[in-house]
Amino acid sequence: MEVLFIDPFTLGLLVVGAMLGPILMVGAQNFTNKRARLADRLTSPGSGRTSSKSKSQRLSWVQELGQLISPKGEKANSAIRMRLIHAGYISKSAPYWYYGARLIFLVAALAVLMALWPVIGDSLPISGPLPAAIMIVLIANIAPGLWLDRKQGIVQQEYRNGFPDMMDLLVACVQAGLSLDAGIGRVSEEIGRRYPNLNIHLGIMSLELRAGRSRIEALSGFADRLGMDEARAFATMLRQSEEMGTSLSATLRVFADDMRDKRMLYAEEKALSLPAKLVVPLILFVFPSLLGVLMLPAGVRLYWVFSGTVPS
């Protein structure tokens, strides 16, 4: 026991071994299950159609690992599930993939650190492998959340750009004589090439309406999945229009114009904020270079004058 506390490197190896143990057990179990599934596919007809799922089946052990370490209960996974839905991952198994990938990233980072420590240990400002391992653990725990936030921001930007186009297409479909449910299905077919993530949520809402779910519930679920104020306003507007009996075409036209103006205002806001964002690059890079170009000849001339070595 004294050796463990004296030698941090040995303690770090034991920690990595303790974390790799469950992964190896799950991998062995997944290998056994994979052999059984392979035998079933070879003995069943139509086995060639499963080639498209081979990649997900090879990585299914990541999902199984995530199921082992994920919090139990629906309420515990609801927050991360909603974050993943907002980032474009709508599968029910997405939280398990997230937890499994985060653990694998953590263990891989620790293993790489321990393997490279004899080479890079002397050049790092951190003294000892244990503080370095603690820092790696903190970074590995924070990095997946930051990546998920960045992915969510990219998807939200796609939603924000595609929402006015979706409203224009929906207005055109309703004015052409289609019902709102049929118009949503038609828009989901047309908008998929430019806005694939928005198309997925429109397709889900269209399937919910076809399955018999009420329009208000389908719109509320659509707004919750997108996580945008514009989508919530759209659901509220359609609910109020249905309750008050107003013209659906006129209501959609007013809302579409408002979405178009809001997107233009957002673009103008981004353009007006550009000078403020350019201040730091100008001060750090452009201004020193310009100052050097302007002042260097004068500095050289002053040096010649005061040193008495003015060239002829």
Contacts in CASP RR format, 6 or more apart in sequence:
PFRMAT RR
TARGET T0000
AUTHOR 0000-0000-0000
METHOD contacts of the structure
MODEL  1
MEVLFIDPFTLGLLVVGAMLGPILMVGAQNFTNKRARLADRLTSPGSGRT
SSKSKSQRLSWVQELGQLISPKGEKANSAIRMRLIHAGYISKSAPYWYYG
ARLIFLVAALAVLMALWPVIGDSLPISGPLPAAIMIVLIANIAPGLWLDR
KQGIVQQEYRNGFPDMMDLLVACVQAGLSLDAGIGRVSEEIGRRYPNLNI
HLGIMSLELRAGRSRIEALSGFADRLGMDEARAFATMLRQSEEMGTSLSA
TLRVFADDMRDKRMLYAEEKALSLPAKLVVPLILFVFPSLLGVLMLPAGV
RLYWVFSGTVPS
3 10 0 8 1.000
4 10 0 8 1.000
4 11 0 8 1.000
4 14 0 8 1.000
5 11 0 8 1.000
8 128 0 8 1.000
8 129 0 8 1.000
8 130 0 8 1.000
9 114 0 8 1.000
9 117 0 8 1.000
9 128 0 8 1.000
9 129 0 8 1.000
11 130 0 8 1.000
12 110 0 8 1.000
12 114 0 8 1.000
12 129 0 8 1.000
12 130 0 8 1.000
12 133 0 8 1.000
13 114 0 8 1.000
15 110 0 8 1.000
15 133 0 8 1.000
16 107 0 8 1.000
16 110 0 8 1.000
16 111 0 8 1.000
16 114 0 8 1.000
19 103 0 8 1.000
19 106 0 8 1.000
19 107 0 8 1.000
19 110 0 8 1.000
20 107 0 8 1.000
20 111 0 8 1.000
22 65 0 8 1.000
22 68 0 8 1.000
22 69 0 8 1.000
23 65 0 8 1.000
23 103 0 8 1.000
23 104 0 8 1.000
23 107 0 8 1.000
26 61 0 8 1.000
26 64 0 8 1.000
26 65 0 8 1.000
26 68 0 8 1.000
27 61 0 8 1.000
29 64 0 8 1.000
30 60 0 8 1.000
30 61 0 8 1.000
30 64 0 8 1.000
34 57 0 8 1.000
37 57 0 8 1.000
41 47 0 8 1.000
41 48 0 8 1.000
41 50 0 8 1.000
50 57 0 8 1.000
62 97 0 8 1.000
62 100 0 8 1.000
62 101 0 8 1.000
62 104 0 8 1.000
63 93 0 8 1.000
63 96 0 8 1.000
63 97 0 8 1.000
63 100 0 8 1.000
64 96 0 8 1.000
65 99 0 8 1.000
65 100 0 8 1.000
65 103 0 8 1.000
65 104 0 8 1.000
66 96 0 8 1.000
66 97 0 8 1.000
66 99 0 8 1.000
66 100 0 8 1.000
66 103 0 8 1.000
67 96 0 8 1.000
69 99 0 8 1.000
69 100 0 8 1.000
69 103 0 8 1.000
70 76 0 8 1.000
70 77 0 8 1.000
70 95 0 8 1.000
70 96 0 8 1.000
70 99 0 8 1.000
71 77 0 8 1.000
77 95 0 8 1.000
80 95 0 8 1.000
80 98 0 8 1.000
81 94 0 8 1.000
81 95 0 8 1.000
82 224 0 8 1.000
83 148 0 8 1.000
83 152 0 8 1.000
84 90 0 8 1.000
84 94 0 8 1.000
84 95 0 8 1.000
84 98 0 8 1.000
84 148 0 8 1.000
85 94 0 8 1.000
85 225 0 8 1.000
86 152 0 8 1.000
86 155 0 8 1.000
86 156 0 8 1.000
86 225 0 8 1.000
86 226 0 8 1.000
86 227 0 8 1.000
87 148 0 8 1.000
87 151 0 8 1.000
87 152 0 8 1.000
87 153 0 8 1.000
87 155 0 8 1.000
88 151 0 8 1.000
88 152 0 8 1.000
88 155 0 8 1.000
88 197 0 8 1.000
88 200 0 8 1.000
89 97 0 8 1.000
89 98 0 8 1.000
90 200 0 8 1.000
90 201 0 8 1.000
90 204 0 8 1.000
90 225 0 8 1.000
91 97 0 8 1.000
98 144 0 8 1.000
98 148 0 8 1.000
101 144 0 8 1.000
102 140 0 8 1.000
102 141 0 8 1.000
102 144 0 8 1.000
105 140 0 8 1.000
105 143 0 8 1.000
105 144 0 8 1.000
106 137 0 8 1.000
106 140 0 8 1.000
106 141 0 8 1.000
109 136 0 8 1.000
109 139 0 8 1.000
109 140 0 8 1.000
110 133 0 8 1.000
110 136 0 8 1.000
110 137 0 8 1.000
110 140 0 8 1.000
113 129 0 8 1.000
113 132 0 8 1.000
113 133 0 8 1.000
113 136 0 8 1.000
114 129 0 8 1.000
114 133 0 8 1.000
117 129 0 8 1.000
117 132 0 8 1.000
121 128 0 8 1.000
121 129 0 8 1.000
121 132 0 8 1.000
124 132 0 8 1.000
126 132 0 8 1.000
126 135 0 8 1.000
155 197 0 8 1.000
156 227 0 8 1.000
156 228 0 8 1.000
158 195 0 8 1.000
158 197 0 8 1.000
158 198 0 8 1.000
159 195 0 8 1.000
159 197 0 8 1.000
159 198 0 8 1.000
159 226 0 8 1.000
159 228 0 8 1.000
159 230 0 8 1.000
159 231 0 8 1.000
160 228 0 8 1.000
160 230 0 8 1.000
160 263 0 8 1.000
160 266 0 8 1.000
161 195 0 8 1.000
161 263 0 8 1.000
162 191 0 8 1.000
162 194 0 8 1.000
162 195 0 8 1.000
162 198 0 8 1.000
163 198 0 8 1.000
163 228 0 8 1.000
163 230 0 8 1.000
163 231 0 8 1.000
163 234 0 8 1.000
163 259 0 8 1.000
163 263 0 8 1.000
164 256 0 8 1.000
164 259 0 8 1.000
164 260 0 8 1.000
164 262 0 8 1.000
164 263 0 8 1.000
165 191 0 8 1.000
165 194 0 8 1.000
165 195 0 8 1.000
166 187 0 8 1.000
166 191 0 8 1.000
166 195 0 8 1.000
166 198 0 8 1.000
166 202 0 8 1.000
167 234 0 8 1.000
167 252 0 8 1.000
167 255 0 8 1.000
167 256 0 8 1.000
167 259 0 8 1.000
167 260 0 8 1.000
168 256 0 8 1.000
168 260 0 8 1.000
169 186 0 8 1.000
169 187 0 8 1.000
169 190 0 8 1.000
169 191 0 8 1.000
170 180 0 8 1.000
170 183 0 8 1.000
170 184 0 8 1.000
170 187 0 8 1.000
170 252 0 8 1.000
170 256 0 8 1.000
171 249 0 8 1.000
171 252 0 8 1.000
171 253 0 8 1.000
171 256 0 8 1.000
173 182 0 8 1.000
173 183 0 8 1.000
173 186 0 8 1.000
173 187 0 8 1.000
174 180 0 8 1.000
174 183 0 8 1.000
174 248 0 8 1.000
174 249 0 8 1.000
174 252 0 8 1.000
175 249 0 8 1.000
178 186 0 8 1.000
180 215 0 8 1.000
180 238 0 8 1.000
180 248 0 8 1.000
181 206 0 8 1.000
181 209 0 8 1.000
181 210 0 8 1.000
181 215 0 8 1.000
184 202 0 8 1.000
184 203 0 8 1.000
184 205 0 8 1.000
184 206 0 8 1.000
184 209 0 8 1.000
185 202 0 8 1.000
185 203 0 8 1.000
185 206 0 8 1.000
187 202 0 8 1.000
188 199 0 8 1.000
188 202 0 8 1.000
188 203 0 8 1.000
188 205 0 8 1.000
188 206 0 8 1.000
191 198 0 8 1.000
191 199 0 8 1.000
191 202 0 8 1.000
192 198 0 8 1.000
192 199 0 8 1.000
198 226 0 8 1.000
201 222 0 8 1.000
201 225 0 8 1.000
201 226 0 8 1.000
202 222 0 8 1.000
204 222 0 8 1.000
204 225 0 8 1.000
205 218 0 8 1.000
205 219 0 8 1.000
205 221 0 8 1.000
205 222 0 8 1.000
208 217 0 8 1.000
208 218 0 8 1.000
209 215 0 8 1.000
209 218 0 8 1.000
215 238 0 8 1.000
215 242 0 8 1.000
216 235 0 8 1.000
216 238 0 8 1.000
216 239 0 8 1.000
216 242 0 8 1.000
219 234 0 8 1.000
219 235 0 8 1.000
219 238 0 8 1.000
219 239 0 8 1.000
220 235 0 8 1.000
221 235 0 8 1.000
222 231 0 8 1.000
222 235 0 8 1.000
223 231 0 8 1.000
223 232 0 8 1.000
223 234 0 8 1.000
223 235 0 8 1.000
230 259 0 8 1.000
230 262 0 8 1.000
233 255 0 8 1.000
234 255 0 8 1.000
237 251 0 8 1.000
237 255 0 8 1.000
238 248 0 8 1.000
238 251 0 8 1.000
240 246 0 8 1.000
241 247 0 8 1.000
241 248 0 8 1.000
241 251 0 8 1.000
304 310 0 8 1.000
304 311 0 8 1.000
END
